[in-house]
Amino acid sequence: MKTALMVAEKPSLAASLANILSNGRCSSRKGMNGSCSVHEWVGQFRSETVNFKMTSVCGHVMTLDFIGKYNNWDKVDPAELFSCPTEKKEAVPKLKMPAFLAKEGSHCDYLILWLDCDKEGENICYEVIQAVQSGMSRRLSFNDIWRAHFSAITERDIKAALNNLGKPNENEAKSVDARQELDLRIGCAFTRFQTKFFQGKYGDLDASLISYGPCQTPTLGFCVQRHDEIQTFKPDPYWVLQVIIKVHNNQELTLNWSRVRSFDKEVANIFLNHVKEHTEATVVSIQSTEKTKSRPIALNTVELMRVASSGLGMGPHHAMQIAERLYTQGYISYPRTETTSYPENFDFISTLRLQQNNSEWSDEVRKILANGINRPKKGHDAGDHPPITPMKSATRNELDGDCWRLYDYITRHFIATLSKDCKYLSTTVKFGIGFETFFVTGQSVIDPGYTKLLTWQSINENNCLPQFNYNEKFNINDVKLQEYYTQPPDYLTESELITLMEKHGIGTDASIPIHINNICTRNYVTVVAGRKLVPTSLGIVLVHGYQKIDPELVLPTMRSAVEEQLNLIAQGRADYYAVLDHTVEIFKQKFHYFVNNIDGMDQLFEVSFSPLSATGKALSRCGKCRRYMKYIQTKPSRLHCAHCNETYNLPQNGNIRIYKELKCPLDDFELLSWSTGARGKSYIFCPYCYNNPPFRDMKKGNLGCNSCTHPTCPHGLNSNGLSSCLECDHGILVLDPSSGPKWKLGCNRCDVIIHFFENAHKVTIDADVCDECGAQLVTVEYKQDKSKLPNEATEMTGCVFCTPAFMQLIEKHRAVASKPVVTRPRGHNKGRNRRKLRQPKDKMAQLAAYFV
């Protein structure tokens, strides 16, 4: 029997597809990578019985990166990144996805690709094909490779997709490859240069990375442009004549001035004095007009993100994550689409019937089904996917908070597109006071139509006017001249920014939320009340700096032109290599010009930020000049010696403190301690060694003294190492001498931590080893009144894993079942014979691993 391997984009999607295609009769097993399941069943494919295997990837299988040596920021000139070699690497190495696909597809006869139906999905198709082919003894013919096209996870759509398979689109896949390479080369070159340049000069830059992105930067540019408009805005005073009359039942009504406003106060006072000469306002005309508020067109991704931000208070990135979850669970159709027009053969009746018993909108749905569907308005057909629609009914109890709110909106929007337009009567009553005219406008609903579903768009019933008659007179209650000032525009909302990005072709429906999220997480803008985007000092200075050196780096026109070229590749109308080479060359020239003129941007940074020497607080002494170095706590945290003009990187995301004023024997720098808290990881380190590894087997930035192989240093691995880690392959459990009185052992490779001997006065690693397991012995000392040792002894030497008295003093945190302790070298020696860890007894294996 032949085998057909099917591959979806996510494990949850694979499970849903397998359940539908097998009619709920598939068997499932975990794949070799532990993350993706394999679902199997026997069925019919192209008139023959085959064994189906459905599995998945977890997004992209491969990612583009520079070859190894070009990833060293210190040794590579960023200009080289425009021409240096690149390579495809595993996107998530721990998943071992290429090996998993090669194994599962090694004997398949057909490959059916169920990746998301967009350009990124096409690109992943070819990544999957390559991985599967690598595990086969024979090459799979292209005639045996198929592509499923679908827009919803429903039985009808999925089975129809299997019966109408197509082929993967290589041109669309190439357009994604081109975008990846351009973004990698351009983004990394500019980002590396400006990050190193500015972080090396200024201490209060609160950003780990000062990044540039061909889409990200124009997105930031829109926000800063609005900020500049606000800052340069000069308010002008103007005056409005306001009249209040008394109508029926002594109700007060404020009339609007037909001249609207006057920018000349003297002229406004003339009108005021004229009106004050009269005591009555006369109705001079009553005009009523029936108006229509049109129902919405079908929903696409951009509109979904706009409404999610402005109406639901969800950031676009979060909203798309929720939409993706609803899609994979089968509640809505594919959420990434540019189309706002339903297909001609769309089955509105069946989709509505799914919702007719839902208490939230059942009345409206049944009314539409009974009276007939109002043909939806024509929108834009982008030729990609149908608009976003609900695919099955759901309740508030079925979906959690944000999932329900987004599903509720999508469903209401869909039903609204098939409802009647909202009809209302707009009435304008004009009043004459002398030779001046005033008016008031009211609205009353004739037929609410679709606004019964999209209630926030409904006509305000409070806008109804009382009954007026022609020539009817009313007493004037008050006349006054109100002074106002013209107002600046407000900061851009996420919704407005999305509209600008769509208008100027910045990003795609899938990438727009990512770019907005990037400028937020990288401290370029801050999201304030109302989902408004306020640029930070860093964001403002960056954009102004680009504008000063080369405005095209921040204008949307450059990226729009690139996107047009990428679309031509996807359509097969432009050569992949020609577009790539031409665009890279343009940005290469711009990069060189930027580097040569960086002083222009630097002048702006000098105004907004402080030099390294003027920031931070004194922490530890420099080993070269013996003067105190400044600890700069902004991201990234670092040490700066003003006298030597040297800056030293530090371990991030933890607390840094001086360690007993002890010095490194290699370079005389004072040792520091890094920790994530009393219960977390911690170690001591030398700031110079951390940046300049003293031994060949140490990597830059690879922890601290717990990885240093100095043969005699009392702070290093050879003095404080206890045993091989029982969870990872190459780690060593090392005592952290700075952790007392909450003593702990930590692996110098993974996150294993063992807490022991709490409140002991002193803990040291002994020179001898345990005869049972080969671990180093430990000597522990307690003060007389705090001893936890047998018979209240104050000092004892033993094995952490084998000495019963010690085993009781080990504190377990989130203990997990450990794998057997394999026989392997200790990884270090202290001038004595190396030993191998023997397999411990069963009761010792139970104490093997402790995680925080």
MOUR-V806727 format. One record per residue. N is the residue number from 1. OMEGA is omega in whole degrees, -180 to 180 (NA if undefined). Layout:
# MOUR-V806727
n=N omega=OMEGA
n=N omega=OMEGA
This chain:
# MOUR-V806727
n=1 omega=179
n=2 omega=-179
n=3 omega=176
n=4 omega=178
n=5 omega=177
n=6 omega=-178
n=7 omega=176
n=8 omega=-174
n=9 omega=-179
n=10 omega=-180
n=11 omega=-179
n=12 omega=179
n=13 omega=178
n=14 omega=180
n=15 omega=180
n=16 omega=-180
n=17 omega=-179
n=18 omega=-180
n=19 omega=180
n=20 omega=-174
n=21 omega=180
n=22 omega=-175
n=23 omega=176
n=24 omega=-175
n=25 omega=179
n=26 omega=172
n=27 omega=-175
n=28 omega=176
n=29 omega=178
n=30 omega=176
n=31 omega=-176
n=32 omega=-179
n=33 omega=176
n=34 omega=-177
n=35 omega=-175
n=36 omega=178
n=37 omega=176
n=38 omega=-179
n=39 omega=-174
n=40 omega=173
n=41 omega=178
n=42 omega=-179
n=43 omega=-178
n=44 omega=175
n=45 omega=179
n=46 omega=174
n=47 omega=174
n=48 omega=179
n=49 omega=-178
n=50 omega=173
n=51 omega=179
n=52 omega=172
n=53 omega=179
n=54 omega=175
n=55 omega=-176
n=56 omega=167
n=57 omega=175
n=58 omega=-174
n=59 omega=-178
n=60 omega=176
n=61 omega=-177
n=62 omega=174
n=63 omega=-180
n=64 omega=179
n=65 omega=174
n=66 omega=176
n=67 omega=-167
n=68 omega=-170
n=69 omega=-179
n=70 omega=176
n=71 omega=177
n=72 omega=-177
n=73 omega=-173
n=74 omega=-172
n=75 omega=-175
n=76 omega=173
n=77 omega=-179
n=78 omega=179
n=79 omega=180
n=80 omega=-175
n=81 omega=179
n=82 omega=-177
n=83 omega=-176
n=84 omega=-180
n=85 omega=174
n=86 omega=178
n=87 omega=175
n=88 omega=178
n=89 omega=176
n=90 omega=-178
n=91 omega=179
n=92 omega=-173
n=93 omega=-177
n=94 omega=179
n=95 omega=-179
n=96 omega=-174
n=97 omega=179
n=98 omega=179
n=99 omega=179
n=100 omega=180
n=101 omega=179
n=102 omega=-179
n=103 omega=-177
n=104 omega=-178
n=105 omega=-173
n=106 omega=-178
n=107 omega=-178
n=108 omega=178
n=109 omega=177
n=110 omega=174
n=111 omega=-179
n=112 omega=-172
n=113 omega=-179
n=114 omega=179
n=115 omega=179
n=116 omega=-172
n=117 omega=173
n=118 omega=-176
n=119 omega=177
n=120 omega=178
n=121 omega=178
n=122 omega=179
n=123 omega=178
n=124 omega=177
n=125 omega=-177
n=126 omega=173
n=127 omega=179
n=128 omega=180
n=129 omega=-179
n=130 omega=-180
n=131 omega=180
n=132 omega=-179
n=133 omega=-177
n=134 omega=-179
n=135 omega=-176
n=136 omega=177
n=137 omega=176
n=138 omega=-178
n=139 omega=180
n=140 omega=180
n=141 omega=178
n=142 omega=178
n=143 omega=-180
n=144 omega=178
n=145 omega=-174
n=146 omega=-179
n=147 omega=178
n=148 omega=178
n=149 omega=-176
n=150 omega=-179
n=151 omega=-180
n=152 omega=-180
n=153 omega=176
n=154 omega=-178
n=155 omega=-179
n=156 omega=-178
n=157 omega=-175
n=158 omega=180
n=159 omega=175
n=160 omega=179
n=161 omega=179
n=162 omega=-179
n=163 omega=-178
n=164 omega=-177
n=165 omega=176
n=166 omega=-179
n=167 omega=176
n=168 omega=-176
n=169 omega=-176
n=170 omega=-180
n=171 omega=178
n=172 omega=178
n=173 omega=180
n=174 omega=179
n=175 omega=177
n=176 omega=176
n=177 omega=-180
n=178 omega=179
n=179 omega=180
n=180 omega=-177
n=181 omega=178
n=182 omega=-179
n=183 omega=179
n=184 omega=-176
n=185 omega=-177
n=186 omega=-177
n=187 omega=-177
n=188 omega=-179
n=189 omega=-180
n=190 omega=-177
n=191 omega=-179
n=192 omega=-177
n=193 omega=-174
n=194 omega=177
n=195 omega=-179
n=196 omega=-177
n=197 omega=-173
n=198 omega=177
n=199 omega=177
n=200 omega=-177
n=201 omega=-172
n=202 omega=-173
n=203 omega=-177
n=204 omega=171
n=205 omega=-177
n=206 omega=-179
n=207 omega=178
n=208 omega=-176
n=209 omega=174
n=210 omega=-167
n=211 omega=171
n=212 omega=176
n=213 omega=-179
n=214 omega=175
n=215 omega=-177
n=216 omega=-174
n=217 omega=173
n=218 omega=176
n=219 omega=175
n=220 omega=-179
n=221 omega=178
n=222 omega=-178
n=223 omega=-179
n=224 omega=177
n=225 omega=178
n=226 omega=177
n=227 omega=180
n=228 omega=179
n=229 omega=179
n=230 omega=-176
n=231 omega=-177
n=232 omega=-178
n=233 omega=177
n=234 omega=-177
n=235 omega=176
n=236 omega=178
n=237 omega=172
n=238 omega=-173
n=239 omega=-179
n=240 omega=177
n=241 omega=-175
n=242 omega=-179
n=243 omega=177
n=244 omega=179
n=245 omega=175
n=246 omega=180
n=247 omega=-176
n=248 omega=179
n=249 omega=179
n=250 omega=178
n=251 omega=179
n=252 omega=-179
n=253 omega=180
n=254 omega=-179
n=255 omega=178
n=256 omega=-179
n=257 omega=-179
n=258 omega=177
n=259 omega=179
n=260 omega=-177
n=261 omega=177
n=262 omega=179
n=263 omega=178
n=264 omega=-175
n=265 omega=-179
n=266 omega=178
n=267 omega=180
n=268 omega=179
n=269 omega=177
n=270 omega=178
n=271 omega=180
n=272 omega=-178
n=273 omega=179
n=274 omega=-178
n=275 omega=-178
n=276 omega=179
n=277 omega=-176
n=278 omega=-179
n=279 omega=-178
n=280 omega=173
n=281 omega=-176
n=282 omega=177
n=283 omega=-178
n=284 omega=175
n=285 omega=175
n=286 omega=-177
n=287 omega=179
n=288 omega=-179
n=289 omega=176
n=290 omega=-178
n=291 omega=-177
n=292 omega=173
n=293 omega=-170
n=294 omega=174
n=295 omega=-175
n=296 omega=169
n=297 omega=-176
n=298 omega=-170
n=299 omega=171
n=300 omega=-172
n=301 omega=-177
n=302 omega=180
n=303 omega=177
n=304 omega=180
n=305 omega=180
n=306 omega=-178
n=307 omega=179
n=308 omega=-179
n=309 omega=-173
n=310 omega=-175
n=311 omega=-176
n=312 omega=179
n=313 omega=179
n=314 omega=172
n=315 omega=-177
n=316 omega=180
n=317 omega=179
n=318 omega=-179
n=319 omega=-180
n=320 omega=174
n=321 omega=178
n=322 omega=180
n=323 omega=178
n=324 omega=179
n=325 omega=179
n=326 omega=179
n=327 omega=-178
n=328 omega=177
n=329 omega=175
n=330 omega=-178
n=331 omega=-179
n=332 omega=176
n=333 omega=-176
n=334 omega=-170
n=335 omega=179
n=336 omega=-179
n=337 omega=177
n=338 omega=-173
n=339 omega=177
n=340 omega=179
n=341 omega=-180
n=342 omega=175
n=343 omega=-179
n=344 omega=-176
n=345 omega=-179
n=346 omega=-177
n=347 omega=-178
n=348 omega=-176
n=349 omega=-178
n=350 omega=-179
n=351 omega=177
n=352 omega=-178
n=353 omega=177
n=354 omega=-174
n=355 omega=-171
n=356 omega=179
n=357 omega=179
n=358 omega=-173
n=359 omega=-177
n=360 omega=-175
n=361 omega=-176
n=362 omega=-178
n=363 omega=-179
n=364 omega=-180
n=365 omega=-180
n=366 omega=179
n=367 omega=179
n=368 omega=180
n=369 omega=-178
n=370 omega=-175
n=371 omega=-178
n=372 omega=-177
n=373 omega=170
n=374 omega=-175
n=375 omega=-177
n=376 omega=-180
n=377 omega=180
n=378 omega=176
n=379 omega=-179
n=380 omega=177
n=381 omega=-179
n=382 omega=178
n=383 omega=-180
n=384 omega=-179
n=385 omega=173
n=386 omega=177
n=387 omega=-178
n=388 omega=-178
n=389 omega=174
n=390 omega=-178
n=391 omega=173
n=392 omega=-177
n=393 omega=178
n=394 omega=179
n=395 omega=178
n=396 omega=-178
n=397 omega=-176
n=398 omega=-177
n=399 omega=179
n=400 omega=-169
n=401 omega=-176
n=402 omega=178
n=403 omega=180
n=404 omega=-177
n=405 omega=180
n=406 omega=178
n=407 omega=179
n=408 omega=180
n=409 omega=-178
n=410 omega=-179
n=411 omega=178
n=412 omega=180
n=413 omega=-180
n=414 omega=-179
n=415 omega=-180
n=416 omega=180
n=417 omega=-179
n=418 omega=-179
n=419 omega=176
n=420 omega=172
n=421 omega=175
n=422 omega=179
n=423 omega=-180
n=424 omega=-180
n=425 omega=178
n=426 omega=-177
n=427 omega=176
n=428 omega=178
n=429 omega=180
n=430 omega=-179
n=431 omega=175
n=432 omega=175
n=433 omega=-172
n=434 omega=177
n=435 omega=177
n=436 omega=-178
n=437 omega=176
n=438 omega=-178
n=439 omega=173
n=440 omega=-177
n=441 omega=177
n=442 omega=-179
n=443 omega=175
n=444 omega=-174
n=445 omega=173
n=446 omega=177
n=447 omega=-177
n=448 omega=178
n=449 omega=-175
n=450 omega=-176
n=451 omega=173
n=452 omega=176
n=453 omega=177
n=454 omega=-170
n=455 omega=-178
n=456 omega=177
n=457 omega=-175
n=458 omega=179
n=459 omega=-179
n=460 omega=-178
n=461 omega=179
n=462 omega=-180
n=463 omega=180
n=464 omega=179
n=465 omega=172
n=466 omega=-179
n=467 omega=177
n=468 omega=177
n=469 omega=-180
n=470 omega=-180
n=471 omega=178
n=472 omega=-177
n=473 omega=-179
n=474 omega=-180
n=475 omega=176
n=476 omega=-178
n=477 omega=-177
n=478 omega=174
n=479 omega=-180
n=480 omega=178
n=481 omega=-178
n=482 omega=178
n=483 omega=178
n=484 omega=175
n=485 omega=175
n=486 omega=-174
n=487 omega=177
n=488 omega=174
n=489 omega=179
n=490 omega=176
n=491 omega=-180
n=492 omega=169
n=493 omega=176
n=494 omega=-180
n=495 omega=179
n=496 omega=179
n=497 omega=178
n=498 omega=179
n=499 omega=179
n=500 omega=-180
n=501 omega=178
n=502 omega=-178
n=503 omega=-175
n=504 omega=176
n=505 omega=179
n=506 omega=-180
n=507 omega=178
n=508 omega=179
n=509 omega=179
n=510 omega=-173
n=511 omega=-180
n=512 omega=-180
n=513 omega=180
n=514 omega=-179
n=515 omega=179
n=516 omega=178
n=517 omega=-179
n=518 omega=-178
n=519 omega=175
n=520 omega=-176
n=521 omega=-178
n=522 omega=173
n=523 omega=175
n=524 omega=175
n=525 omega=176
n=526 omega=178
n=527 omega=-180
n=528 omega=-177
n=529 omega=-178
n=530 omega=-178
n=531 omega=176
n=532 omega=-175
n=533 omega=-179
n=534 omega=-179
n=535 omega=174
n=536 omega=178
n=537 omega=-180
n=538 omega=180
n=539 omega=-179
n=540 omega=-178
n=541 omega=179
n=542 omega=-178
n=543 omega=179
n=544 omega=178
n=545 omega=177
n=546 omega=-179
n=547 omega=-179
n=548 omega=-177
n=549 omega=-177
n=550 omega=-175
n=551 omega=-178
n=552 omega=179
n=553 omega=-176
n=554 omega=178
n=555 omega=-179
n=556 omega=-174
n=557 omega=-179
n=558 omega=-178
n=559 omega=178
n=560 omega=180
n=561 omega=178
n=562 omega=179
n=563 omega=178
n=564 omega=178
n=565 omega=178
n=566 omega=177
n=567 omega=177
n=568 omega=175
n=569 omega=-179
n=570 omega=180
n=571 omega=-179
n=572 omega=-176
n=573 omega=178
n=574 omega=-179
n=575 omega=-178
n=576 omega=-175
n=577 omega=-179
n=578 omega=179
n=579 omega=-178
n=580 omega=-177
n=581 omega=-178
n=582 omega=-177
n=583 omega=179
n=584 omega=-179
n=585 omega=179
n=586 omega=-177
n=587 omega=176
n=588 omega=178
n=589 omega=178
n=590 omega=179
n=591 omega=-180
n=592 omega=178
n=593 omega=178
n=594 omega=-179
n=595 omega=-178
n=596 omega=-177
n=597 omega=-176
n=598 omega=179
n=599 omega=179
n=600 omega=177
n=601 omega=-178
n=602 omega=178
n=603 omega=178
n=604 omega=178
n=605 omega=-179
n=606 omega=-179
n=607 omega=-172
n=608 omega=-174
n=609 omega=-176
n=610 omega=178
n=611 omega=-179
n=612 omega=-175
n=613 omega=-177
n=614 omega=-178
n=615 omega=177
n=616 omega=179
n=617 omega=-179
n=618 omega=-178
n=619 omega=-175
n=620 omega=-175
n=621 omega=175
n=622 omega=-180
n=623 omega=-178
n=624 omega=-175
n=625 omega=179
n=626 omega=175
n=627 omega=-180
n=628 omega=175
n=629 omega=-180
n=630 omega=175
n=631 omega=-179
n=632 omega=-170
n=633 omega=176
n=634 omega=-179
n=635 omega=-10
n=636 omega=178
n=637 omega=-178
n=638 omega=176
n=639 omega=179
n=640 omega=175
n=641 omega=-176
n=642 omega=-178
n=643 omega=180
n=644 omega=-175
n=645 omega=180
n=646 omega=178
n=647 omega=-177
n=648 omega=176
n=649 omega=-180
n=650 omega=171
n=651 omega=-174
n=652 omega=172
n=653 omega=178
n=654 omega=179
n=655 omega=179
n=656 omega=175
n=657 omega=179
n=658 omega=-180
n=659 omega=172
n=660 omega=-179
n=661 omega=176
n=662 omega=-175
n=663 omega=175
n=664 omega=-178
n=665 omega=-178
n=666 omega=-171
n=667 omega=176
n=668 omega=173
n=669 omega=178
n=670 omega=-178
n=671 omega=178
n=672 omega=177
n=673 omega=176
n=674 omega=178
n=675 omega=176
n=676 omega=-179
n=677 omega=-175
n=678 omega=-176
n=679 omega=-175
n=680 omega=180
n=681 omega=175
n=682 omega=175
n=683 omega=175
n=684 omega=-179
n=685 omega=174
n=686 omega=-177
n=687 omega=180
n=688 omega=179
n=689 omega=180
n=690 omega=-180
n=691 omega=-178
n=692 omega=-175
n=693 omega=-176
n=694 omega=-177
n=695 omega=-174
n=696 omega=-176
n=697 omega=176
n=698 omega=179
n=699 omega=180
n=700 omega=179
n=701 omega=-179
n=702 omega=178
n=703 omega=-172
n=704 omega=-176
n=705 omega=178
n=706 omega=175
n=707 omega=-177
n=708 omega=-176
n=709 omega=174
n=710 omega=-172
n=711 omega=-175
n=712 omega=-177
n=713 omega=-178
n=714 omega=-178
n=715 omega=-170
n=716 omega=-178
n=717 omega=-176
n=718 omega=178
n=719 omega=-173
n=720 omega=179
n=721 omega=-177
n=722 omega=-178
n=723 omega=173
n=724 omega=177
n=725 omega=-177
n=726 omega=-179
n=727 omega=-180
n=728 omega=-170
n=729 omega=-171
n=730 omega=-176
n=731 omega=176
n=732 omega=174
n=733 omega=-173
n=734 omega=175
n=735 omega=173
n=736 omega=-176
n=737 omega=179
n=738 omega=-172
n=739 omega=-178
n=740 omega=8
n=741 omega=176
n=742 omega=-170
n=743 omega=-180
n=744 omega=169
n=745 omega=177
n=746 omega=175
n=747 omega=-179
n=748 omega=177
n=749 omega=-176
n=750 omega=-174
n=751 omega=178
n=752 omega=177
n=753 omega=175
n=754 omega=177
n=755 omega=-179
n=756 omega=174
n=757 omega=-180
n=758 omega=180
n=759 omega=174
n=760 omega=-180
n=761 omega=-176
n=762 omega=176
n=763 omega=178
n=764 omega=175
n=765 omega=-174
n=766 omega=180
n=767 omega=-176
n=768 omega=-179
n=769 omega=180
n=770 omega=178
n=771 omega=-177
n=772 omega=-172
n=773 omega=177
n=774 omega=177
n=775 omega=177
n=776 omega=176
n=777 omega=-178
n=778 omega=174
n=779 omega=-178
n=780 omega=179
n=781 omega=176
n=782 omega=168
n=783 omega=-170
n=784 omega=-173
n=785 omega=-178
n=786 omega=-175
n=787 omega=175
n=788 omega=-179
n=789 omega=179
n=790 omega=178
n=791 omega=178
n=792 omega=175
n=793 omega=-178
n=794 omega=-179
n=795 omega=-179
n=796 omega=177
n=797 omega=-179
n=798 omega=-180
n=799 omega=-180
n=800 omega=-175
n=801 omega=-171
n=802 omega=-179
n=803 omega=-176
n=804 omega=-178
n=805 omega=179
n=806 omega=-177
n=807 omega=-179
n=808 omega=-178
n=809 omega=176
n=810 omega=-179
n=811 omega=-177
n=812 omega=175
n=813 omega=-179
n=814 omega=-179
n=815 omega=179
n=816 omega=177
n=817 omega=-176
n=818 omega=173
n=819 omega=179
n=820 omega=180
n=821 omega=-177
n=822 omega=178
n=823 omega=180
n=824 omega=-178
n=825 omega=178
n=826 omega=-178
n=827 omega=174
n=828 omega=171
n=829 omega=-177
n=830 omega=-180
n=831 omega=177
n=832 omega=-175
n=833 omega=174
n=834 omega=178
n=835 omega=175
n=836 omega=179
n=837 omega=176
n=838 omega=178
n=839 omega=180
n=840 omega=177
n=841 omega=-176
n=842 omega=-177
n=843 omega=177
n=844 omega=180
n=845 omega=180
n=846 omega=180
n=847 omega=-166
n=848 omega=-170
n=849 omega=178
n=850 omega=-179
n=851 omega=169
n=852 omega=NA
